[in-house]
Amino acid sequence: MPKRGKEKNTVNKAKHTKLMNQKINKVKLEKQRNKERLKAIIKKSNEEKKRES
């Protein structure tokens, strides 16, 4: 006989998925910010090199 009531662990699975998505989005955002920061640093150093020469 099937169990009655709500399905097992659906609430926990939904919470886990939500938390994992938050973590993945956070990592993506950090990588994107890091790339932008490095691009800005490289651009600034290239401009300084052009000014010196």
mmCIF entry with sequence, helices, sheets and N, C-alpha, C, O atoms, coordinates in Angstrom:
data_MODEL
# 
_entry.id   MODEL 
# 
_entity.id                         1 
_entity.type                       polymer 
_entity.pdbx_number_of_molecules   1 
# 
_entity_poly.entity_id                      1 
_entity_poly.type                           'polypeptide(L)' 
_entity_poly.nstd_linkage                   no 
_entity_poly.nstd_monomer                   no 
_entity_poly.pdbx_seq_one_letter_code       MPKRGKEKNTVNKAKHTKLMNQKINKVKLEKQRNKERLKAIIKKSNEEKKRES 
_entity_poly.pdbx_seq_one_letter_code_can   MPKRGKEKNTVNKAKHTKLMNQKINKVKLEKQRNKERLKAIIKKSNEEKKRES 
_entity_poly.pdbx_strand_id                 A 
# 
loop_
_entity_poly_seq.entity_id 
_entity_poly_seq.num 
_entity_poly_seq.mon_id 
_entity_poly_seq.hetero 
1 1  MET n 
1 2  PRO n 
1 3  LYS n 
1 4  ARG n 
1 5  GLY n 
1 6  LYS n 
1 7  GLU n 
1 8  LYS n 
1 9  ASN n 
1 10 THR n 
1 11 VAL n 
1 12 ASN n 
1 13 LYS n 
1 14 ALA n 
1 15 LYS n 
1 16 HIS n 
1 17 THR n 
1 18 LYS n 
1 19 LEU n 
1 20 MET n 
1 21 ASN n 
1 22 GLN n 
1 23 LYS n 
1 24 ILE n 
1 25 ASN n 
1 26 LYS n 
1 27 VAL n 
1 28 LYS n 
1 29 LEU n 
1 30 GLU n 
1 31 LYS n 
1 32 GLN n 
1 33 ARG n 
1 34 ASN n 
1 35 LYS n 
1 36 GLU n 
1 37 ARG n 
1 38 LEU n 
1 39 LYS n 
1 40 ALA n 
1 41 ILE n 
1 42 ILE n 
1 43 LYS n 
1 44 LYS n 
1 45 SER n 
1 46 ASN n 
1 47 GLU n 
1 48 GLU n 
1 49 LYS n 
1 50 LYS n 
1 51 ARG n 
1 52 GLU n 
1 53 SER n 
# 
_struct_asym.id          A 
_struct_asym.entity_id   1 
# 
_struct_conf.conf_type_id            HELX_P 
_struct_conf.id                      HELX_P1 
_struct_conf.pdbx_PDB_helix_id       AA1 
_struct_conf.beg_label_comp_id       THR 
_struct_conf.beg_label_asym_id       A 
_struct_conf.beg_label_seq_id        10 
_struct_conf.pdbx_beg_PDB_ins_code   ? 
_struct_conf.end_label_comp_id       GLU 
_struct_conf.end_label_asym_id       A 
_struct_conf.end_label_seq_id        52 
_struct_conf.pdbx_end_PDB_ins_code   ? 
_struct_conf.beg_auth_comp_id        THR 
_struct_conf.beg_auth_asym_id        A 
_struct_conf.beg_auth_seq_id         10 
_struct_conf.end_auth_comp_id        GLU 
_struct_conf.end_auth_asym_id        A 
_struct_conf.end_auth_seq_id         52 
_struct_conf.pdbx_PDB_helix_class    1 
_struct_conf.details                 ? 
_struct_conf.pdbx_PDB_helix_length   43 
# 
_struct_conf_type.id          HELX_P 
_struct_conf_type.criteria    ? 
_struct_conf_type.reference   ? 
# 
loop_
_atom_site.group_PDB 
_atom_site.id 
_atom_site.type_symbol 
_atom_site.label_atom_id 
_atom_site.label_alt_id 
_atom_site.label_comp_id 
_atom_site.label_asym_id 
_atom_site.label_entity_id 
_atom_site.label_seq_id 
_atom_site.pdbx_PDB_ins_code 
_atom_site.Cartn_x 
_atom_site.Cartn_y 
_atom_site.Cartn_z 
_atom_site.occupancy 
_atom_site.B_iso_or_equiv 
_atom_site.pdbx_formal_charge 
_atom_site.auth_seq_id 
_atom_site.auth_comp_id 
_atom_site.auth_asym_id 
_atom_site.auth_atom_id 
_atom_site.pdbx_PDB_model_num 
ATOM 1   N N  . MET A 1 1  ? 0.828  -1.181 0.000   1.00 0.00 ? 1  MET A N  1 
ATOM 2   C CA . MET A 1 1  ? 0.000  0.000  0.000   1.00 0.00 ? 1  MET A CA 1 
ATOM 3   C C  . MET A 1 1  ? 0.880  1.255  0.000   1.00 0.00 ? 1  MET A C  1 
ATOM 4   O O  . MET A 1 1  ? 1.870  1.322  0.728   1.00 0.00 ? 1  MET A O  1 
ATOM 5   N N  . PRO A 1 2  ? 0.515  2.247  -0.818  1.00 0.00 ? 2  PRO A N  1 
ATOM 6   C CA . PRO A 1 2  ? 1.282  3.490  -0.802  1.00 0.00 ? 2  PRO A CA 1 
ATOM 7   C C  . PRO A 1 2  ? 1.046  4.269  0.483   1.00 0.00 ? 2  PRO A C  1 
ATOM 8   O O  . PRO A 1 2  ? 0.008  4.146  1.133   1.00 0.00 ? 2  PRO A O  1 
ATOM 9   N N  . LYS A 1 3  ? 2.034  5.066  0.822   1.00 0.00 ? 3  LYS A N  1 
ATOM 10  C CA . LYS A 1 3  ? 1.920  5.889  2.030   1.00 0.00 ? 3  LYS A CA 1 
ATOM 11  C C  . LYS A 1 3  ? 0.910  6.996  1.820   1.00 0.00 ? 3  LYS A C  1 
ATOM 12  O O  . LYS A 1 3  ? 0.713  7.475  0.703   1.00 0.00 ? 3  LYS A O  1 
ATOM 13  N N  . ARG A 1 4  ? 0.282  7.392  2.893   1.00 0.00 ? 4  ARG A N  1 
ATOM 14  C CA . ARG A 1 4  ? -0.652 8.511  2.825   1.00 0.00 ? 4  ARG A CA 1 
ATOM 15  C C  . ARG A 1 4  ? 0.053  9.776  3.302   1.00 0.00 ? 4  ARG A C  1 
ATOM 16  O O  . ARG A 1 4  ? 1.049  9.707  4.022   1.00 0.00 ? 4  ARG A O  1 
ATOM 17  N N  . GLY A 1 5  ? -0.469 10.924 2.899   1.00 0.00 ? 5  GLY A N  1 
ATOM 18  C CA . GLY A 1 5  ? 0.134  12.186 3.301   1.00 0.00 ? 5  GLY A CA 1 
ATOM 19  C C  . GLY A 1 5  ? 1.071  12.712 2.236   1.00 0.00 ? 5  GLY A C  1 
ATOM 20  O O  . GLY A 1 5  ? 1.069  12.243 1.098   1.00 0.00 ? 5  GLY A O  1 
ATOM 21  N N  . LYS A 1 6  ? 1.881  13.704 2.624   1.00 0.00 ? 6  LYS A N  1 
ATOM 22  C CA . LYS A 1 6  ? 2.769  14.295 1.627   1.00 0.00 ? 6  LYS A CA 1 
ATOM 23  C C  . LYS A 1 6  ? 3.950  13.379 1.337   1.00 0.00 ? 6  LYS A C  1 
ATOM 24  O O  . LYS A 1 6  ? 4.290  12.498 2.127   1.00 0.00 ? 6  LYS A O  1 
ATOM 25  N N  . GLU A 1 7  ? 4.562  13.614 0.185   1.00 0.00 ? 7  GLU A N  1 
ATOM 26  C CA . GLU A 1 7  ? 5.677  12.781 -0.233  1.00 0.00 ? 7  GLU A CA 1 
ATOM 27  C C  . GLU A 1 7  ? 6.875  13.001 0.684   1.00 0.00 ? 7  GLU A C  1 
ATOM 28  O O  . GLU A 1 7  ? 7.027  14.058 1.295   1.00 0.00 ? 7  GLU A O  1 
ATOM 29  N N  . LYS A 1 8  ? 7.703  11.997 0.761   1.00 0.00 ? 8  LYS A N  1 
ATOM 30  C CA . LYS A 1 8  ? 8.861  12.038 1.641   1.00 0.00 ? 8  LYS A CA 1 
ATOM 31  C C  . LYS A 1 8  ? 9.911  13.026 1.115   1.00 0.00 ? 8  LYS A C  1 
ATOM 32  O O  . LYS A 1 8  ? 10.278 12.997 -0.060  1.00 0.00 ? 8  LYS A O  1 
ATOM 33  N N  . ASN A 1 9  ? 10.377 13.883 1.998   1.00 0.00 ? 9  ASN A N  1 
ATOM 34  C CA . ASN A 1 9  ? 11.515 14.780 1.741   1.00 0.00 ? 9  ASN A CA 1 
ATOM 35  C C  . ASN A 1 9  ? 11.312 15.822 0.645   1.00 0.00 ? 9  ASN A C  1 
ATOM 36  O O  . ASN A 1 9  ? 12.296 16.430 0.224   1.00 0.00 ? 9  ASN A O  1 
ATOM 37  N N  . THR A 1 10 ? 10.118 16.059 0.169   1.00 0.00 ? 10 THR A N  1 
ATOM 38  C CA . THR A 1 10 ? 9.978  17.068 -0.894  1.00 0.00 ? 10 THR A CA 1 
ATOM 39  C C  . THR A 1 10 ? 10.318 18.453 -0.373  1.00 0.00 ? 10 THR A C  1 
ATOM 40  O O  . THR A 1 10 ? 10.875 19.265 -1.112  1.00 0.00 ? 10 THR A O  1 
ATOM 41  N N  . VAL A 1 11 ? 9.999  18.742 0.874   1.00 0.00 ? 11 VAL A N  1 
ATOM 42  C CA . VAL A 1 11 ? 10.305 20.057 1.441   1.00 0.00 ? 11 VAL A CA 1 
ATOM 43  C C  . VAL A 1 11 ? 11.809 20.219 1.578   1.00 0.00 ? 11 VAL A C  1 
ATOM 44  O O  . VAL A 1 11 ? 12.360 21.263 1.231   1.00 0.00 ? 11 VAL A O  1 
ATOM 45  N N  . ASN A 1 12 ? 12.474 19.188 2.083   1.00 0.00 ? 12 ASN A N  1 
ATOM 46  C CA . ASN A 1 12 ? 13.925 19.271 2.254   1.00 0.00 ? 12 ASN A CA 1 
ATOM 47  C C  . ASN A 1 12 ? 14.635 19.375 0.911   1.00 0.00 ? 12 ASN A C  1 
ATOM 48  O O  . ASN A 1 12 ? 15.619 20.102 0.779   1.00 0.00 ? 12 ASN A O  1 
ATOM 49  N N  . LYS A 1 13 ? 14.136 18.646 -0.084  1.00 0.00 ? 13 LYS A N  1 
ATOM 50  C CA . LYS A 1 13 ? 14.756 18.708 -1.403  1.00 0.00 ? 13 LYS A CA 1 
ATOM 51  C C  . LYS A 1 13 ? 14.603 20.098 -2.002  1.00 0.00 ? 13 LYS A C  1 
ATOM 52  O O  . LYS A 1 13 ? 15.530 20.613 -2.627  1.00 0.00 ? 13 LYS A O  1 
ATOM 53  N N  . ALA A 1 14 ? 13.433 20.707 -1.814  1.00 0.00 ? 14 ALA A N  1 
ATOM 54  C CA . ALA A 1 14 ? 13.212 22.058 -2.340  1.00 0.00 ? 14 ALA A CA 1 
ATOM 55  C C  . ALA A 1 14 ? 14.138 23.052 -1.654  1.00 0.00 ? 14 ALA A C  1 
ATOM 56  O O  . ALA A 1 14 ? 14.708 23.922 -2.312  1.00 0.00 ? 14 ALA A O  1 
ATOM 57  N N  . LYS A 1 15 ? 14.294 22.933 -0.349  1.00 0.00 ? 15 LYS A N  1 
ATOM 58  C CA . LYS A 1 15 ? 15.195 23.837 0.384   1.00 0.00 ? 15 LYS A CA 1 
ATOM 59  C C  . LYS A 1 15 ? 16.627 23.642 -0.085  1.00 0.00 ? 15 LYS A C  1 
ATOM 60  O O  . LYS A 1 15 ? 17.363 24.610 -0.280  1.00 0.00 ? 15 LYS A O  1 
ATOM 61  N N  . HIS A 1 16 ? 17.018 22.390 -0.264  1.00 0.00 ? 16 HIS A N  1 
ATOM 62  C CA . HIS A 1 16 ? 18.380 22.092 -0.695  1.00 0.00 ? 16 HIS A CA 1 
ATOM 63  C C  . HIS A 1 16 ? 18.647 22.686 -2.075  1.00 0.00 ? 16 HIS A C  1 
ATOM 64  O O  . HIS A 1 16 ? 19.695 23.287 -2.310  1.00 0.00 ? 16 HIS A O  1 
ATOM 65  N N  . THR A 1 17 ? 17.694 22.513 -2.978  1.00 0.00 ? 17 THR A N  1 
ATOM 66  C CA . THR A 1 17 ? 17.841 23.061 -4.325  1.00 0.00 ? 17 THR A CA 1 
ATOM 67  C C  . THR A 1 17 ? 17.963 24.573 -4.277  1.00 0.00 ? 17 THR A C  1 
ATOM 68  O O  . THR A 1 17 ? 18.796 25.158 -4.970  1.00 0.00 ? 17 THR A O  1 
ATOM 69  N N  . LYS A 1 18 ? 17.138 25.200 -3.466  1.00 0.00 ? 18 LYS A N  1 
ATOM 70  C CA . LYS A 1 18 ? 17.174 26.661 -3.340  1.00 0.00 ? 18 LYS A CA 1 
ATOM 71  C C  . LYS A 1 18 ? 18.533 27.122 -2.820  1.00 0.00 ? 18 LYS A C  1 
ATOM 72  O O  . LYS A 1 18 ? 19.113 28.073 -3.344  1.00 0.00 ? 18 LYS A O  1 
ATOM 73  N N  . LEU A 1 19 ? 19.036 26.449 -1.791  1.00 0.00 ? 19 LEU A N  1 
ATOM 74  C CA . LEU A 1 19 ? 20.324 26.833 -1.213  1.00 0.00 ? 19 LEU A CA 1 
ATOM 75  C C  . LEU A 1 19 ? 21.468 26.594 -2.190  1.00 0.00 ? 19 LEU A C  1 
ATOM 76  O O  . LEU A 1 19 ? 22.391 27.402 -2.287  1.00 0.00 ? 19 LEU A O  1 
ATOM 77  N N  . MET A 1 20 ? 21.400 25.481 -2.910  1.00 0.00 ? 20 MET A N  1 
ATOM 78  C CA . MET A 1 20 ? 22.458 25.191 -3.878  1.00 0.00 ? 20 MET A CA 1 
ATOM 79  C C  . MET A 1 20 ? 22.443 26.215 -5.011  1.00 0.00 ? 20 MET A C  1 
ATOM 80  O O  . MET A 1 20 ? 23.502 26.633 -5.480  1.00 0.00 ? 20 MET A O  1 
ATOM 81  N N  . ASN A 1 21 ? 21.256 26.619 -5.453  1.00 0.00 ? 21 ASN A N  1 
ATOM 82  C CA . ASN A 1 21 ? 21.172 27.644 -6.493  1.00 0.00 ? 21 ASN A CA 1 
ATOM 83  C C  . ASN A 1 21 ? 21.734 28.966 -6.004  1.00 0.00 ? 21 ASN A C  1 
ATOM 84  O O  . ASN A 1 21 ? 22.398 29.673 -6.763  1.00 0.00 ? 21 ASN A O  1 
ATOM 85  N N  . GLN A 1 22 ? 21.480 29.314 -4.744  1.00 0.00 ? 22 GLN A N  1 
ATOM 86  C CA . GLN A 1 22 ? 22.041 30.540 -4.177  1.00 0.00 ? 22 GLN A CA 1 
ATOM 87  C C  . GLN A 1 22 ? 23.562 30.470 -4.174  1.00 0.00 ? 22 GLN A C  1 
ATOM 88  O O  . GLN A 1 22 ? 24.238 31.444 -4.506  1.00 0.00 ? 22 GLN A O  1 
ATOM 89  N N  . LYS A 1 23 ? 24.092 29.318 -3.798  1.00 0.00 ? 23 LYS A N  1 
ATOM 90  C CA . LYS A 1 23 ? 25.543 29.138 -3.737  1.00 0.00 ? 23 LYS A CA 1 
ATOM 91  C C  . LYS A 1 23 ? 26.156 29.252 -5.134  1.00 0.00 ? 23 LYS A C  1 
ATOM 92  O O  . LYS A 1 23 ? 27.173 29.918 -5.324  1.00 0.00 ? 23 LYS A O  1 
ATOM 93  N N  . ILE A 1 24 ? 25.526 28.595 -6.105  1.00 0.00 ? 24 ILE A N  1 
ATOM 94  C CA . ILE A 1 24 ? 26.037 28.634 -7.482  1.00 0.00 ? 24 ILE A CA 1 
ATOM 95  C C  . ILE A 1 24 ? 26.007 30.059 -8.021  1.00 0.00 ? 24 ILE A C  1 
ATOM 96  O O  . ILE A 1 24 ? 26.966 30.506 -8.651  1.00 0.00 ? 24 ILE A O  1 
ATOM 97  N N  . ASN A 1 25 ? 24.909 30.775 -7.775  1.00 0.00 ? 25 ASN A N  1 
ATOM 98  C CA . ASN A 1 25 ? 24.804 32.156 -8.242  1.00 0.00 ? 25 ASN A CA 1 
ATOM 99  C C  . ASN A 1 25 ? 25.848 33.042 -7.578  1.00 0.00 ? 25 ASN A C  1 
ATOM 100 O O  . ASN A 1 25 ? 26.408 33.933 -8.217  1.00 0.00 ? 25 ASN A O  1 
ATOM 101 N N  . LYS A 1 26 ? 26.112 32.802 -6.301  1.00 0.00 ? 26 LYS A N  1 
ATOM 102 C CA . LYS A 1 26 ? 27.114 33.592 -5.580  1.00 0.00 ? 26 LYS A CA 1 
ATOM 103 C C  . LYS A 1 26 ? 28.494 33.384 -6.200  1.00 0.00 ? 26 LYS A C  1 
ATOM 104 O O  . LYS A 1 26 ? 29.242 34.342 -6.396  1.00 0.00 ? 26 LYS A O  1 
ATOM 105 N N  . VAL A 1 27 ? 28.828 32.133 -6.508  1.00 0.00 ? 27 VAL A N  1 
ATOM 106 C CA . VAL A 1 27 ? 30.130 31.834 -7.098  1.00 0.00 ? 27 VAL A CA 1 
ATOM 107 C C  . VAL A 1 27 ? 30.247 32.475 -8.475  1.00 0.00 ? 27 VAL A C  1 
ATOM 108 O O  . VAL A 1 27 ? 31.286 33.044 -8.811  1.00 0.00 ? 27 VAL A O  1 
ATOM 109 N N  . LYS A 1 28 ? 29.175 32.385 -9.280  1.00 0.00 ? 28 LYS A N  1 
ATOM 110 C CA . LYS A 1 28 ? 29.197 33.012 -10.608 1.00 0.00 ? 28 LYS A CA 1 
ATOM 111 C C  . LYS A 1 28 ? 29.408 34.515 -10.499 1.00 0.00 ? 28 LYS A C  1 
ATOM 112 O O  . LYS A 1 28 ? 30.192 35.096 -11.249 1.00 0.00 ? 28 LYS A O  1 
ATOM 113 N N  . LEU A 1 29 ? 28.702 35.141 -9.559  1.00 0.00 ? 29 LEU A N  1 
ATOM 114 C CA . LEU A 1 29 ? 28.815 36.582 -9.384  1.00 0.00 ? 29 LEU A CA 1 
ATOM 115 C C  . LEU A 1 29 ? 30.224 36.973 -8.949  1.00 0.00 ? 29 LEU A C  1 
ATOM 116 O O  . LEU A 1 29 ? 30.771 37.965 -9.431  1.00 0.00 ? 29 LEU A O  1 
ATOM 117 N N  . GLU A 1 30 ? 30.817 36.191 -8.034  1.00 0.00 ? 30 GLU A N  1 
ATOM 118 C CA . GLU A 1 30 ? 32.183 36.479 -7.590  1.00 0.00 ? 30 GLU A CA 1 
ATOM 119 C C  . GLU A 1 30 ? 33.164 36.350 -8.743  1.00 0.00 ? 30 GLU A C  1 
ATOM 120 O O  . GLU A 1 30 ? 34.061 37.182 -8.879  1.00 0.00 ? 30 GLU A O  1 
ATOM 121 N N  . LYS A 1 31 ? 33.014 35.321 -9.580  1.00 0.00 ? 31 LYS A N  1 
ATOM 122 C CA . LYS A 1 31 ? 33.899 35.145 -10.729 1.00 0.00 ? 31 LYS A CA 1 
ATOM 123 C C  . LYS A 1 31 ? 33.767 36.317 -11.692 1.00 0.00 ? 31 LYS A C  1 
ATOM 124 O O  . LYS A 1 31 ? 34.764 36.827 -12.203 1.00 0.00 ? 31 LYS A O  1 
ATOM 125 N N  . GLN A 1 32 ? 32.526 36.741 -11.935 1.00 0.00 ? 32 GLN A N  1 
ATOM 126 C CA . GLN A 1 32 ? 32.288 37.854 -12.846 1.00 0.00 ? 32 GLN A CA 1 
ATOM 127 C C  . GLN A 1 32 ? 32.911 39.136 -12.307 1.00 0.00 ? 32 GLN A C  1 
ATOM 128 O O  . GLN A 1 32 ? 33.561 39.870 -13.052 1.00 0.00 ? 32 GLN A O  1 
ATOM 129 N N  . ARG A 1 33 ? 32.719 39.410 -11.019 1.00 0.00 ? 33 ARG A N  1 
ATOM 130 C CA . ARG A 1 33 ? 33.312 40.610 -10.420 1.00 0.00 ? 33 ARG A CA 1 
ATOM 131 C C  . ARG A 1 33 ? 34.830 40.563 -10.493 1.00 0.00 ? 33 ARG A C  1 
ATOM 132 O O  . ARG A 1 33 ? 35.476 41.576 -10.760 1.00 0.00 ? 33 ARG A O  1 
ATOM 133 N N  . ASN A 1 34 ? 35.399 39.383 -10.254 1.00 0.00 ? 34 ASN A N  1 
ATOM 134 C CA . ASN A 1 34 ? 36.849 39.235 -10.297 1.00 0.00 ? 34 ASN A CA 1 
ATOM 135 C C  . ASN A 1 34 ? 37.372 39.507 -11.704 1.00 0.00 ? 34 ASN A C  1 
ATOM 136 O O  . ASN A 1 34 ? 38.388 40.182 -11.870 1.00 0.00 ? 34 ASN A O  1 
ATOM 137 N N  . LYS A 1 35 ? 36.671 38.975 -12.731 1.00 0.00 ? 35 LYS A N  1 
ATOM 138 C CA . LYS A 1 35 ? 37.084 39.230 -14.107 1.00 0.00 ? 35 LYS A CA 1 
ATOM 139 C C  . LYS A 1 35 ? 37.037 40.716 -14.422 1.00 0.00 ? 35 LYS A C  1 
ATOM 140 O O  . LYS A 1 35 ? 37.964 41.257 -15.024 1.00 0.00 ? 35 LYS A O  1 
ATOM 141 N N  . GLU A 1 36 ? 35.955 41.380 -14.014 1.00 0.00 ? 36 GLU A N  1 
ATOM 142 C CA . GLU A 1 36 ? 35.826 42.813 -14.277 1.00 0.00 ? 36 GLU A CA 1 
ATOM 143 C C  . GLU A 1 36 ? 36.924 43.598 -13.573 1.00 0.00 ? 36 GLU A C  1 
ATOM 144 O O  . GLU A 1 36 ? 37.482 44.539 -14.137 1.00 0.00 ? 36 GLU A O  1 
ATOM 145 N N  . ARG A 1 37 ? 37.232 43.207 -12.335 1.00 0.00 ? 37 ARG A N  1 
ATOM 146 C CA . ARG A 1 37 ? 38.277 43.900 -11.586 1.00 0.00 ? 37 ARG A CA 1 
ATOM 147 C C  . ARG A 1 37 ? 39.633 43.728 -12.267 1.00 0.00 ? 37 ARG A C  1 
ATOM 148 O O  . ARG A 1 37 ? 40.399 44.685 -12.384 1.00 0.00 ? 37 ARG A O  1 
ATOM 149 N N  . LEU A 1 38 ? 39.927 42.506 -12.714 1.00 0.00 ? 38 LEU A N  1 
ATOM 150 C CA . LEU A 1 38 ? 41.197 42.261 -13.390 1.00 0.00 ? 38 LEU A CA 1 
ATOM 151 C C  . LEU A 1 38 ? 41.283 43.012 -14.712 1.00 0.00 ? 38 LEU A C  1 
ATOM 152 O O  . LEU A 1 38 ? 42.336 43.544 -15.062 1.00 0.00 ? 38 LEU A O  1 
ATOM 153 N N  . LYS A 1 39 ? 40.164 43.055 -15.451 1.00 0.00 ? 39 LYS A N  1 
ATOM 154 C CA . LYS A 1 39 ? 40.160 43.816 -16.707 1.00 0.00 ? 39 LYS A CA 1 
ATOM 155 C C  . LYS A 1 39 ? 40.452 45.284 -16.451 1.00 0.00 ? 39 LYS A C  1 
ATOM 156 O O  . LYS A 1 39 ? 41.192 45.916 -17.203 1.00 0.00 ? 39 LYS A O  1 
ATOM 157 N N  . ALA A 1 40 ? 39.868 45.827 -15.385 1.00 0.00 ? 40 ALA A N  1 
ATOM 158 C CA . ALA A 1 40 ? 40.093 47.238 -15.058 1.00 0.00 ? 40 ALA A CA 1 
ATOM 159 C C  . ALA A 1 40 ? 41.562 47.477 -14.697 1.00 0.00 ? 40 ALA A C  1 
ATOM 160 O O  . ALA A 1 40 ? 42.151 48.480 -15.101 1.00 0.00 ? 40 ALA A O  1 
ATOM 161 N N  . ILE A 1 41 ? 42.141 46.561 -13.945 1.00 0.00 ? 41 ILE A N  1 
ATOM 162 C CA . ILE A 1 41 ? 43.549 46.698 -13.568 1.00 0.00 ? 41 ILE A CA 1 
ATOM 163 C C  . ILE A 1 41 ? 44.442 46.640 -14.800 1.00 0.00 ? 41 ILE A C  1 
ATOM 164 O O  . ILE A 1 41 ? 45.370 47.437 -14.934 1.00 0.00 ? 41 ILE A O  1 
ATOM 165 N N  . ILE A 1 42 ? 44.164 45.700 -15.699 1.00 0.00 ? 42 ILE A N  1 
ATOM 166 C CA . ILE A 1 42 ? 44.968 45.559 -16.919 1.00 0.00 ? 42 ILE A CA 1 
ATOM 167 C C  . ILE A 1 42 ? 44.834 46.805 -17.791 1.00 0.00 ? 42 ILE A C  1 
ATOM 168 O O  . ILE A 1 42 ? 45.820 47.308 -18.331 1.00 0.00 ? 42 ILE A O  1 
ATOM 169 N N  . LYS A 1 43 ? 43.612 47.290 -17.919 1.00 0.00 ? 43 LYS A N  1 
ATOM 170 C CA . LYS A 1 43 ? 43.376 48.490 -18.719 1.00 0.00 ? 43 LYS A CA 1 
ATOM 171 C C  . LYS A 1 43 ? 44.132 49.684 -18.148 1.00 0.00 ? 43 LYS A C  1 
ATOM 172 O O  . LYS A 1 43 ? 44.732 50.463 -18.890 1.00 0.00 ? 43 LYS A O  1 
ATOM 173 N N  . LYS A 1 44 ? 44.100 49.821 -16.837 1.00 0.00 ? 44 LYS A N  1 
ATOM 174 C CA . LYS A 1 44 ? 44.793 50.929 -16.180 1.00 0.00 ? 44 LYS A CA 1 
ATOM 175 C C  . LYS A 1 44 ? 46.300 50.827 -16.398 1.00 0.00 ? 44 LYS A C  1 
ATOM 176 O O  . LYS A 1 44 ? 46.958 51.830 -16.678 1.00 0.00 ? 44 LYS A O  1 
ATOM 177 N N  . SER A 1 45 ? 46.853 49.607 -16.269 1.00 0.00 ? 45 SER A N  1 
ATOM 178 C CA . SER A 1 45 ? 48.296 49.452 -16.440 1.00 0.00 ? 45 SER A CA 1 
ATOM 179 C C  . SER A 1 45 ? 48.691 49.712 -17.891 1.00 0.00 ? 45 SER A C  1 
ATOM 180 O O  . SER A 1 45 ? 49.751 50.283 -18.146 1.00 0.00 ? 45 SER A O  1 
ATOM 181 N N  . ASN A 1 46 ? 47.860 49.304 -18.840 1.00 0.00 ? 46 ASN A N  1 
ATOM 182 C CA . ASN A 1 46 ? 48.157 49.567 -20.248 1.00 0.00 ? 46 ASN A CA 1 
ATOM 183 C C  . ASN A 1 46 ? 48.145 51.059 -20.538 1.00 0.00 ? 46 ASN A C  1 
ATOM 184 O O  . ASN A 1 46 ? 48.976 51.552 -21.300 1.00 0.00 ? 46 ASN A O  1 
ATOM 185 N N  . GLU A 1 47 ? 47.214 51.774 -19.938 1.00 0.00 ? 47 GLU A N  1 
ATOM 186 C CA . GLU A 1 47 ? 47.163 53.223 -20.131 1.00 0.00 ? 47 GLU A CA 1 
ATOM 187 C C  . GLU A 1 47 ? 48.412 53.890 -19.552 1.00 0.00 ? 47 GLU A C  1 
ATOM 188 O O  . GLU A 1 47 ? 48.957 54.821 -20.145 1.00 0.00 ? 47 GLU A O  1 
ATOM 189 N N  . GLU A 1 48 ? 48.861 53.409 -18.392 1.00 0.00 ? 48 GLU A N  1 
ATOM 190 C CA . GLU A 1 48 ? 50.081 53.964 -17.790 1.00 0.00 ? 48 GLU A CA 1 
ATOM 191 C C  . GLU A 1 48 ? 51.300 53.698 -18.667 1.00 0.00 ? 48 GLU A C  1 
ATOM 192 O O  . GLU A 1 48 ? 52.179 54.553 -18.782 1.00 0.00 ? 48 GLU A O  1 
ATOM 193 N N  . LYS A 1 49 ? 51.360 52.520 -19.285 1.00 0.00 ? 49 LYS A N  1 
ATOM 194 C CA . LYS A 1 49 ? 52.475 52.197 -20.165 1.00 0.00 ? 49 LYS A CA 1 
ATOM 195 C C  . LYS A 1 49 ? 52.470 53.123 -21.386 1.00 0.00 ? 49 LYS A C  1 
ATOM 196 O O  . LYS A 1 49 ? 53.526 53.570 -21.834 1.00 0.00 ? 49 LYS A O  1 
ATOM 197 N N  . LYS A 1 50 ? 51.270 53.409 -21.924 1.00 0.00 ? 50 LYS A N  1 
ATOM 198 C CA . LYS A 1 50 ? 51.182 54.289 -23.081 1.00 0.00 ? 50 LYS A CA 1 
ATOM 199 C C  . LYS A 1 50 ? 51.629 55.708 -22.732 1.00 0.00 ? 50 LYS A C  1 
ATOM 200 O O  . LYS A 1 50 ? 52.282 56.379 -23.532 1.00 0.00 ? 50 LYS A O  1 
ATOM 201 N N  . ARG A 1 51 ? 51.270 56.155 -21.529 1.00 0.00 ? 51 ARG A N  1 
ATOM 202 C CA . ARG A 1 51 ? 51.667 57.502 -21.098 1.00 0.00 ? 51 ARG A CA 1 
ATOM 203 C C  . ARG A 1 51 ? 53.188 57.614 -20.949 1.00 0.00 ? 51 ARG A C  1 
ATOM 204 O O  . ARG A 1 51 ? 53.780 58.635 -21.297 1.00 0.00 ? 51 ARG A O  1 
ATOM 205 N N  . GLU A 1 52 ? 53.808 56.557 -20.431 1.00 0.00 ? 52 GLU A N  1 
ATOM 206 C CA . GLU A 1 52 ? 55.263 56.583 -20.218 1.00 0.00 ? 52 GLU A CA 1 
ATOM 207 C C  . GLU A 1 52 ? 56.027 56.582 -21.524 1.00 0.00 ? 52 GLU A C  1 
ATOM 208 O O  . GLU A 1 52 ? 57.075 57.218 -21.636 1.00 0.00 ? 52 GLU A O  1 
ATOM 209 N N  . SER A 1 53 ? 55.507 55.869 -22.517 1.00 0.00 ? 53 SER A N  1 
ATOM 210 C CA . SER A 1 53 ? 56.258 55.787 -23.770 1.00 0.00 ? 53 SER A CA 1 
ATOM 211 C C  . SER A 1 53 ? 55.888 56.850 -24.760 1.00 0.00 ? 53 SER A C  1 
ATOM 212 O O  . SER A 1 53 ? 56.447 56.894 -25.856 1.00 0.00 ? 53 SER A O  1 
# 
